Structure formats: structure tokens, C-alpha cells
């Protein structure tokens, strides 16, 4: 079975020091599912996370709404920015924190998607339940139509055009009966979809 490719997150690294950039990107690229990296002057339409060196955090970057990790000698005063001091082994800490942020964003996005899917399924289920509730009444009506058409066809004396019309009524009734029988399978499928969606939603919320 073909698997869909997972979209990798985008991480923007801003620093005038090549060693800073290498310390993060080279270390992170050794792991599976590493993100897509952009550097310094890149101006993408969207980034999932920004990592900044000693440079000042710009207002334009903050306005993007992307999480920001600031690595510097002193503590940053920018609101909403995660500050990490530049001590020995800081690249490992930065990557650990960054991965937690990206995982949290991915789970939040999945939770939102599942919530939308659940709402759509609930709307479709409401319509489906109405049809299923009407199935008994429709079955009774179709049983009467099919029974009476069969009795009429057994009688002699009808002209060919009348007989053809009665056969058409019977055939259409049988076709409608087949459609109603499929509603039983539809009901089971809807119940299974509801259960699977609820389990995924509960799992994502728990994580």
C-alpha cells in the first residue's frame, strides 16, 4: 500500500556566524526526519520555527507568529521568545527544545484536523440516521408496491402497454429495495468511522 509523504517542517536559522549555523544544521541532519533548513536572508511565506544566534530578534520575524529560539550570552527581553544561554553543549539543548516545539505544533495541527473531520462526520451521520430512520416506512411502502404489482401481473386481460407500465413499476420498486438494503451496510460503515475518529481524537488529545 502506497504511503503518503510526510511534509517536513521548515526551520529558519539566522546568524552571521557560520559555525553557529553548522552546529545546528549538521547535528540535526544526522537524525531521521530532519526539517528543511533556510538561512539568514531567506524570506519564506511560512516557517515553523526560527533559531537565532547573537543577533537581535526582529519585529518582522515576531510578527510571523512562528516560535523563536534565541541563543545568546545574555537573556533575551523579547516577549514570547525562548532564550537559551550559549554554554557548552548548547546545540543539543537547542535541537531538543526545537523538536519538542515542532512535535507540539504537529500534534496541535492533527488535533485540529481530526476535530474538523469529526464535525463533518457528525453532520453526515445526522443525514444518514434520518434516512435510516425512514427506511422502515419506505420498506413497508415498497413491499406493498411490489406485492400489488405482482398480483396485477398475474391477472389476465391487460394490454401490452399497461403490462409494460406495471413491470416498470415493479422493476423500479425492486431497484429501490436494493438501495435500501445498502443502507444497512452504510450504517455499519458510519458506526465504524465514528469509532475510529473518536479513538484518534482521544489519542491526539491525550498526547
N, C-alpha and C positions, 0 to 999 in steps of 0.2 A: 504494500500500500504506500503510495507516494506521500511524503511528509512535506508540509508547508515550511518554507524557510522562515526562521525566526529573525525578525528585524532587530539589528543590533543598535544599542543606544549610541548617542553621539556625545563625546566629551571634548570640550574646548579647553586647551591648555595655553595659558598666557604667561609668558616670561621672556625676558631678554637674555636669560642665561641658558645656553644650550644644555648644560649639564643638568639643570632642573628639568627640562623637557625630557631628556634621555632617561633620567632617573625614574620618571613615572611611566612613560610610554614603553620603554624597553622592558621594564619589570612586569608591567601589566600584560604586554603582548605574549609573554611566556605562558599565560594561563588560557584555559578554554573560554570561549565566548567573550573574548576581549572586545571592548567597544570600538567604534570608529573614532579616530582622533582627528581633531582640527587644531590648528596652531595660530597663535598671535592675532594677525590681522584678518583672519577669516571672519566673514560676516554671514553665517548661515541663517536661514529662515527660522531654524529651531535647533536648540541644543538641550540635551537632557541634564547636563551638569557642566559647570565651569570650574577649573582648578587654576588658581592664580598664584604667582610667586610673590616677590617683594613689591611688585607694582601696586599702585593704589587701585582699589575696586571702583570701576567707573559707574556712573549713574545709569548710563545707557545699558550696561550689562545687567544691572539690578532690575531695570525695567522689563527685561525679558521674562522675569519670573522664574528663571532656571536656578536650581540650588547652586550655591557658590562655596567652594572651599578655598580659604586664603592661607597660604603657608608663608610665614614671615618670622622675623626675630621678635617682634612685639605683637601684642594682641590687637586685632582689628577693632575699630569702633563702628564699623558699618553694621546697620541693623539687618538681621536675617542672614548674616554670613557666618559660616563655620570657620573658626580660627584654629589653626594647628601650628604650634611652635616648631621651628626648624632645628630639631635636635637629632642626635644620631638615630638612624633607622626611621626617620620621618616618612620616606616613600612608602614603606609597608603600612604605616598607620593611615596615610592619605588614601591609599588604594583600598584598605579595609573599610574605611568610612565611606568612600565613594561607592563601593559595591553595595553597601547597605542602603545608601540613598537610592541607587538605581533599582535595587530589588524592591524597595518600598514603593517607588513610582510605578514599577511594572505591576505589582500586586494591586495597587490602587486603580490602575487602568483596567486590569482584568476584572476587578470587583465592579467597576462602573459598567463594563461591557456586559457582565453577567446580569446586572440589575436591569439593564435595558432589554436584554433577551428575555428575562423573566417577565417583565411588564408586557412585552409583545406576546409571549406565550399565553399569559393570562387573558389578554384581550381575545386572542384567537380561541382560547379554550371556552370563553363565555359564549361565543357564537356557536362553537361546536357542541357545547352542552345543551344549548337551546334546540339545535337540530336533533340531538339525541333524545331530548325530552319529547319532541314531536314525532319521533319515529314510531311509537306505539299507535298513535292515531292514524298516521299515514299507512301503517301496515294493515290496520283494520279496513281502511278505505280501499286499499289495493286488493285485499282479499275479496271484498265484495265485488269490485270491478272484474277481477279475473274469474270469479265464480259465476257471475251472471253472464259474462261474455262466453264462457264455455257452454253454459246451458243454452244460450241462444244459438250457438253454432251447431249444437246437437239437433236443434229443431229443423224441420224441412220447410221448404217453401220460400226461403229468402232468395231474392235476386242476387246475381253475382256482385253488382256494385255494393249492395247492403252487406253481403257476406264479407267482402274485402274490407269494408269500413270496420266491421266488428273484429276481424282478425287484426287489423291495425291497432285497435283499442287494446286487444288482448296482448299483442306483442309489446306495445309501449308500456303496458302495466307490468309485464314480466321484466322489462328492462329497468323500470323504476324500482322493482322489488330487488333486483341485483344490486342497484346503487345503495339501497337502504341496508342491505346485508354488509356492504363495505363499511358502513358506519360503525359496525361492531369492531372491526379491525382498527378503524380510526380512533375509537375511544381508547383502546389499549395502547396505541402509539402515543396518544396525548398524555395518558397517565404516566407512561414511561419517561417521556420528555420532561414532564413536570418534576418527576422524582430525580432525574439526572441533573436538571438545572438547579434544584434546591440543594442537592449534595455539593455541587461545585460552588454555589454561592456561600454555603456554610463553611466549606473548606477555606475559601479565599478570605472570608471574614475572620476566621479563626487565626489564619497565618498573619 
